[in-house]
Amino acid sequence: MSQDQDKLPDNVSCINAEAVPFTLISTLGFHCDVWRSIGKIVTAERSSALDCVVKIGSQRCTRAQVRVLAKEHRILKQALGELVPAATFIATHIDREPRALVLAQACAPWFDLGNPTNESESLPMLARQPRLRQQLRDFTQAARHWLDDKRMLIDLVGAENLVLDRNGGVRYVDSFHVFFYLDTLDVIDQVDDEFLLRIEQSVERLGYLEWLLVQSSSLTCARKS
């Protein structure tokens, strides 16, 4: 989707972009671009704060496919609770082409927790804060269960999928195609090399996160002794 301005395009069928202005904040995702709106909703009775993001899928997406995306989000939310921002999945049209739109609770990422290049920041913070370690432990245990028992690999390669946010919490913020279904690889004749690389990197990053937990716990014990 080309952007002449950093504003939500006015050809999205379900949003009045003039009434609720959104500003482009990310085009780094594999599957979507992201806009954010911060302000107030004013009615006759009261005003309430508005801080949310809109993610618009970059590829054609049918209603059935949108339902699959919503189902995957429910799986994440049921297992991980507050680690997953609330989101609503909408089947919409852009220039009459069916697309998926996600209206989600805003999260202000600080840095990518799943990226090993951020180890020097991640390790001391996890060692100092037991709440962060518990959140990461909850995430890795769920991700390992999905992988080992259900052959569902959570995507850890996308730009800032698993982040530490500026409010001091671990968040998984991806909304589009969050699982690789490994059983499908057995019935596909040819698999794209880039797709296989993303699977390999996601497995490696899950192992890295598990290692990060062990190392941060050891560092905490060493400080106490």
Backbone torsions as a table, in degrees:
resi	resn	phi	psi	omega
1	MET	NA	114.5	179.4
2	SER	-78.2	146.9	-177.9
3	GLN	-125.9	116.0	173.1
4	ASP	-79.1	-28.6	178.1
5	GLN	-134.4	160.0	179.9
6	ASP	-84.5	47.2	-179.5
7	LYS	-125.9	154.6	177.4
8	LEU	-59.3	129.5	-178.9
9	PRO	-63.4	146.2	-176.1
10	ASP	-84.0	5.4	179.1
11	ASN	-99.4	14.2	173.9
12	VAL	-83.2	122.0	-165.8
13	SER	-70.0	-24.1	-171.5
14	CYS	-103.8	3.2	-178.2
15	ILE	-132.0	134.1	172.5
16	ASN	-87.7	97.1	-173.8
17	ALA	-65.9	-22.0	178.5
18	GLU	-79.5	-35.9	-178.8
19	ALA	-74.9	-36.2	179.6
20	VAL	-125.2	93.9	-175.6
21	PRO	-72.3	134.1	175.3
22	PHE	-122.1	144.7	-179.5
23	THR	-115.8	135.6	-179.3
24	LEU	-64.8	128.5	179.8
25	ILE	-121.4	-16.7	-179.1
26	SER	-157.6	135.3	170.9
27	THR	-125.4	21.3	-172.9
28	LEU	-88.9	-13.1	-174.8
29	GLY	-70.6	153.8	175.7
30	PHE	-66.7	-34.8	-167.2
31	HIS	-118.4	-8.4	-173.6
32	CYS	-158.1	161.8	166.0
33	ASP	-105.5	157.0	-172.6
34	VAL	-128.9	133.1	174.7
35	TRP	-120.7	155.6	-180.0
36	ARG	-132.1	145.3	175.3
37	SER	-128.5	129.2	177.4
38	ILE	-126.7	125.8	179.8
39	GLY	175.4	-143.7	-179.8
40	LYS	-136.6	148.4	169.9
41	ILE	-105.3	119.0	-174.7
42	VAL	-110.7	126.5	174.2
43	THR	-122.9	179.1	179.8
44	ALA	-65.4	-29.8	-175.8
45	GLU	-87.5	-36.8	-173.3
46	ARG	-165.9	173.9	171.5
47	SER	-122.8	145.2	-179.5
48	SER	-135.6	148.6	-177.7
49	ALA	-69.2	144.5	176.7
50	LEU	-123.0	121.6	174.8
51	ASP	-149.2	100.3	-175.5
52	CYS	-149.1	167.2	176.4
53	VAL	-122.0	151.5	172.6
54	VAL	-117.5	126.7	176.6
55	LYS	-113.5	127.2	-179.9
56	ILE	-115.7	121.8	-178.9
57	GLY	-61.6	142.9	-176.7
58	SER	-85.4	-11.7	-178.1
59	GLN	-118.6	158.3	174.6
60	ARG	-53.7	138.3	-176.6
61	CYS	-147.9	118.0	-178.7
62	THR	-78.5	170.0	177.2
63	ARG	-60.0	-40.1	179.1
64	ALA	-62.6	-39.8	179.1
65	GLN	-68.7	-35.1	176.1
66	VAL	-64.1	-38.5	177.0
67	ARG	-62.8	-36.0	177.0
68	VAL	-64.9	-43.5	177.4
69	LEU	-59.4	-42.8	179.8
70	ALA	-65.9	-37.7	178.1
71	LYS	-63.6	-42.5	178.2
72	GLU	-62.3	-39.1	178.0
73	HIS	-64.2	-38.9	178.0
74	ARG	-63.1	-39.0	177.5
75	ILE	-60.1	-46.2	178.2
76	LEU	-61.5	-47.7	-174.8
77	LYS	-65.4	-41.5	179.9
78	GLN	-64.3	-35.4	-177.6
79	ALA	-85.4	-33.6	-169.4
80	LEU	-114.2	-8.8	174.3
81	GLY	55.9	-123.0	-173.1
82	GLU	-65.7	-14.7	178.7
83	LEU	-68.9	-15.7	-178.4
84	VAL	-114.4	115.8	178.6
85	PRO	-58.7	143.4	176.2
86	ALA	-60.7	146.0	-177.4
87	ALA	-153.3	148.6	174.1
88	THR	-120.1	131.3	-176.8
89	PHE	-103.7	131.3	-172.4
90	ILE	-129.7	132.6	171.6
91	ALA	-87.1	118.6	-176.1
92	THR	-132.7	-171.7	177.1
93	HIS	-134.1	143.5	170.2
94	ILE	-125.8	116.2	-173.4
95	ASP	51.2	42.4	176.6
96	ARG	70.9	5.1	175.8
97	GLU	-96.7	131.8	-178.7
98	PRO	-67.2	132.3	178.9
99	ARG	-138.0	165.6	172.5
100	ALA	-101.5	136.8	175.2
101	LEU	-125.2	135.3	178.9
102	VAL	-119.4	124.1	173.6
103	LEU	-102.4	113.5	-169.2
104	ALA	-128.6	154.0	171.8
105	GLN	-58.9	132.5	-177.2
106	ALA	-70.7	144.1	175.0
107	CYS	-135.6	135.5	-180.0
108	ALA	-103.0	92.2	-177.5
109	PRO	-62.1	139.7	174.6
110	TRP	-95.4	-55.9	173.4
111	PHE	-156.6	164.2	-176.1
112	ASP	-78.9	110.5	-177.4
113	LEU	-71.2	-27.5	-177.2
114	GLY	-82.8	-7.1	-177.5
115	ASN	-90.0	118.1	-177.3
116	PRO	-59.8	-20.9	179.0
117	THR	-67.7	-13.2	178.9
118	ASN	-99.3	16.3	-177.2
119	GLU	-57.0	-39.8	-176.9
120	SER	-63.6	-25.9	174.7
121	GLU	-88.8	-40.1	-174.4
122	SER	-68.7	-46.2	-172.3
123	LEU	-60.9	-51.0	-179.8
124	PRO	-65.6	-33.8	179.4
125	MET	-67.6	-41.4	177.5
126	LEU	-66.2	-36.7	179.6
127	ALA	-66.1	-33.6	-177.5
128	ARG	-81.7	-26.3	-168.1
129	GLN	-122.4	103.2	-179.5
130	PRO	-60.9	-30.2	179.9
131	ARG	-63.5	-41.4	178.9
132	LEU	-65.4	-40.8	178.4
133	ARG	-61.8	-40.9	179.8
134	GLN	-65.9	-41.0	178.1
135	GLN	-62.7	-43.6	179.1
136	LEU	-67.6	-36.4	177.2
137	ARG	-63.2	-43.6	177.6
138	ASP	-58.9	-41.6	-179.2
139	PHE	-66.0	-49.7	-176.1
140	THR	-66.3	-35.5	178.1
141	GLN	-65.3	-42.1	177.7
142	ALA	-65.4	-44.5	-178.7
143	ALA	-63.7	-39.4	178.9
144	ARG	-67.6	-38.9	176.7
145	HIS	-62.1	-46.6	179.4
146	TRP	-60.7	-41.1	-177.7
147	LEU	-70.9	-50.7	-173.5
148	ASP	-75.6	-37.4	-174.4
149	ASP	-97.1	-26.6	-174.6
150	LYS	-121.7	-2.9	-179.3
151	ARG	58.5	35.1	175.6
152	MET	-114.0	115.1	-177.7
153	LEU	-101.9	122.5	-179.7
154	ILE	-74.8	141.2	-176.8
155	ASP	-76.2	116.3	178.5
156	LEU	-116.7	11.7	-175.1
157	VAL	-99.3	-27.7	-178.3
158	GLY	-57.1	160.9	-178.6
159	ALA	-62.5	110.2	176.1
160	GLU	56.3	52.2	174.3
161	ASN	-73.3	-48.5	176.7
162	LEU	-109.5	115.7	-171.7
163	VAL	-129.3	160.8	163.3
164	LEU	-99.0	120.6	-176.8
165	ASP	-89.3	170.6	-174.3
166	ARG	-74.9	-6.0	172.6
167	ASN	-93.5	5.9	174.4
168	GLY	81.9	34.0	178.9
169	GLY	-131.9	156.3	174.3
170	VAL	-83.8	132.2	-179.5
171	ARG	-137.0	138.5	170.0
172	TYR	-104.8	113.0	-167.1
173	VAL	-109.4	-3.4	-179.8
174	ASP	-68.3	147.2	-178.4
175	SER	-126.5	-15.0	-173.1
176	PHE	-113.5	120.5	174.9
177	HIS	52.1	59.8	-172.5
178	VAL	-78.9	-10.9	178.6
179	PHE	-121.4	142.8	164.1
180	PHE	-96.9	125.4	-179.6
181	TYR	-94.8	100.3	-169.1
182	LEU	-68.5	-26.7	178.8
183	ASP	-62.9	-27.3	-178.8
184	THR	-68.7	-20.6	179.9
185	LEU	-65.0	-24.3	-178.2
186	ASP	-74.5	-17.4	-176.1
187	VAL	-114.2	2.9	177.9
188	ILE	-98.0	127.9	-177.2
189	ASP	-65.6	-48.3	-179.3
190	GLN	-130.1	128.1	-180.0
191	VAL	-112.4	131.9	-179.2
192	ASP	-57.9	136.5	-178.3
193	ASP	-61.0	-38.0	179.6
194	GLU	-65.0	-38.1	178.0
195	PHE	-63.2	-44.7	178.2
196	LEU	-63.6	-36.2	178.6
197	LEU	-65.7	-39.5	178.4
198	ARG	-64.3	-38.6	176.4
199	ILE	-63.1	-48.0	179.7
200	GLU	-59.1	-43.8	-178.7
201	GLN	-68.2	-35.7	178.2
202	SER	-65.7	-40.6	176.5
203	VAL	-62.7	-43.6	179.7
204	GLU	-62.9	-40.1	-178.1
205	ARG	-71.5	-32.5	174.4
206	LEU	-63.6	-43.6	176.0
207	GLY	-61.3	-38.9	177.6
208	TYR	-62.9	-43.3	179.7
209	LEU	-63.7	-39.0	176.5
210	GLU	-65.0	-40.5	176.4
211	TRP	-63.5	-40.3	-179.8
212	LEU	-60.6	-38.6	177.5
213	LEU	-63.6	-46.0	-179.5
214	VAL	-62.4	-45.5	-178.2
215	GLN	-65.8	-41.2	-179.7
216	SER	-67.9	-36.8	176.9
217	SER	-65.9	-41.0	178.3
218	SER	-64.5	-40.5	179.2
219	LEU	-64.3	-37.4	178.1
220	THR	-64.4	-45.1	179.1
221	CYS	-63.3	-38.8	-179.7
222	ALA	-65.0	-36.4	179.8
223	ARG	-68.5	-33.5	-177.8
224	LYS	-77.4	-26.7	-175.6
225	SER	-80.1	NA	NA
